[in-house]
Amino acid sequence: MLLWRAFSATLASPILLLWTRPILGQFLSQSSNDSDLTTIHSPVDGNITISFKTPPIGTCTTVFSTQKQYTGYIILPPYTLAPIQQNYSINTFFWFIEARNKPETAPLTIYINGGPGSSSMVGLFQESGPCQVVEVAKGLLGTQPRQWGWDRSSNILFIDQPNQVGFSYDTRTNGSLNLLTGAFDFPPAGVPSNQATDSFLNGTFSSGDGNATANTTTIAAQTVWHMLQGFLGAFPQYNPGTRPNSTTNGPVGVNLFAESYGGHFGPSFASFWEDQNMRRKNGTIPSNSTLEIRLKSVGILQGCIDDLVQARYYPLFAYNNTYGIQAISLTDQQTAANSFLSADGCQQQIQSCRTAVASSDPQDEGDVATANQICQSAQAKCNSDVQGPYYQSGRGPYDITHKAPDPFPPSFYLDYLNSAEVQAGIGAMVNYTESNPTVQKAFLQTGDYERGNEISQISYLLSLGVRVALLYGDRDYVCNWLGGESVSFAIAAQSPSYSPFYSAGYAGIVVNSSYIGGVVRQYGNLSFSRIYDAGHLIPAYQPETAFTIFTRIIMGTDIATGKPVDLSNFTTHGDANATYTNSAPASPDPTCWVRNVANTCTNYQKEMIRQGQGVIINGVLYDKANDWQAPASSISVQAGMPGTVPTSMTASTAAASGSSGSTASTTESVATGVYVATGTPTTTKTGTASRGSEASFLAMLGAALMAAVLGNLYD
């Protein structure tokens, strides 16, 4: 937990004014939001129900209006996970977006955020999805296409999991959410006497019952496997195992990308799915009512994979990193390092946890109290003594170069997803929350983080021929790249055929003709990438680099250059160590997102909200109304809203329906494709250059689309 500076300033701001639509303080009517939903039983498993719809155009504005989208729920009835005691319904929310180019043959990527308890709408709207939320006017938000969205090269499925995370739910329950504390009240409660009404909102949520969600990664893996059985059965056209003109299903070749706690989710989910494939073959589970989910690649972004390997690097990174920032003193660094190794310290307690789980809870169901307590204590010990000293530094946990609280990336999407129009458009059954404390607590109570079997799971995946890629931004503290690099070596050590990984060198990742975005060590199907100038949410910091690496991973090419290679004997060449250093950028000024108080608001700003002072415009707290700056006028033609088509997309529709090959290819060249290096840039450009290119992309896209329209008119 971050430790904020004490509030001491005197408030003299005017009374709070709210410049935005009424949001989240609303009870959702199931009948109104499911009026145009399509509901079917899974062709694969009749016990699974799929309820979905196509969101109105502009809800998530894509580059091409021809890209289909589906949102909805995969509904698992109680006891689907038997013999696990699942006596509750699981309603898992998904958002699917077609690839920009040839979706009928494009790969399928499943994207999962971490937490545990964090919504994958973070990934969709803040990182790698096809659209991002922007201000259109005062009180009005919309979406515009993202240049380097991963739909540029893949069909992509975002999943809110475990149960109760994001838009997912067990039982729809009316309650109250205190934005200042993040606490829920069921049933709805009155506003605290010392708090302004705008920070205490009524709405419809999950039940908040800790027994109605997964409490270990292993249980979460089983849930998502069943969910995918439902999705792929309902949408066979996106099942890579379905071949053109074929009436039978082959193995489903999919890519799984997971972030942060996804260092646990990714390996566990993938290995469970592969185990299910074996059970189908040996008859343990029926093959005629299940689909084989065969993985092509697993990508882990900024993964916290194994604390036994990674925890020792917290004090080292805090004191000695490539940005020259000493966030803790040498004494604190040495004390924390000793705490990891000391008798009954972090390391020993993790080992005790794993011994207890192996002997008393081998199925990892989190239902053995003694094992849970040992593992929970280990996690508390490591967090407080080894990881914890950094939080006294006043620096952000997700970017060591930023002061806390950290406003990056922007959080407009939180207000957007809680607008009545958007929720009706996507068929949401509950109001949206970014993180779910019930799920966090459930995983904490079993000490899931320290149970750890992920490195051996990754080794297992490599033995099956699955590509495994580890990606780490070099500014993140909480899952830092030094620990990630150590994990990559630990994986190689458990994989007998991967000993050459140790001698592979670091090659520069050539992102475009003038930019090296990081370095990669790659041998065969295993790779580790250090991404320059990126914090925890890599695609938000370096979208072009993240997309380029992602696409090279799913294509099975050389990650450094994008060139085709034979991965059975491929190795990178270069320096033995990733030694590049850089200067820290200026820390951004605080921006208080009222729906993200804990991570973005100072104590002064929190007190303003509590006392009803200041002005809230589009979800951001300002001292006064004229502090807000209107967006550029061009945004109004680039941004869509539910049911409203932006001018740029209108042009793309005309271009797509035209017959001019030359103009259409001009449009595609702006919005599709991945760079393949023909040489190495002589200089390395770093920092925020790739983020700043979004505006120029929209301008180029608009020009290309308009040229396509004009070309069609004169053909």
LINQUI-V314857 format. One record per helix or strand. SS is the DSSP state (@ for helix, = for strand). FROM is the first residue (numbers start at 1). TO is the last residue. If there is no record, write none. Layout:
ss:SS from:FROM to:TO
ss:SS from:FROM to:TO
This chain:
ss:= from:15 to:15
ss:= from:17 to:19
ss:= from:26 to:26
ss:@ from:30 to:33
ss:= from:38 to:41
ss:= from:49 to:53
ss:= from:69 to:76
ss:= from:90 to:97
ss:= from:107 to:112
ss:= from:118 to:118
ss:@ from:121 to:128
ss:= from:131 to:137
ss:= from:140 to:145
ss:@ from:150 to:152
ss:= from:154 to:159
ss:= from:169 to:169
ss:= from:173 to:178
ss:= from:184 to:185
ss:@ from:197 to:199
ss:= from:200 to:205
ss:@ from:217 to:234
ss:@ from:236 to:238
ss:= from:242 to:242
ss:= from:249 to:249
ss:= from:252 to:259
ss:@ from:262 to:282
ss:= from:293 to:301
ss:@ from:307 to:310
ss:@ from:313 to:319
ss:@ from:330 to:341
ss:@ from:346 to:360
ss:@ from:369 to:392
ss:= from:395 to:395
ss:= from:403 to:403
ss:@ from:412 to:416
ss:@ from:420 to:426
ss:= from:435 to:435
ss:@ from:437 to:446
ss:@ from:448 to:451
ss:@ from:454 to:463
ss:= from:467 to:473
ss:@ from:481 to:494
ss:@ from:496 to:501
ss:= from:506 to:512
ss:= from:515 to:523
ss:= from:526 to:531
ss:@ from:538 to:541
ss:@ from:543 to:555
ss:= from:571 to:571
ss:= from:575 to:575
ss:= from:593 to:593
ss:@ from:594 to:600
ss:@ from:603 to:611
ss:= from:613 to:613
ss:= from:615 to:617
ss:= from:620 to:622
ss:@ from:625 to:627
ss:@ from:635 to:638
ss:= from:640 to:641
ss:= from:644 to:644
ss:@ from:647 to:657
ss:@ from:661 to:671
ss:@ from:689 to:714
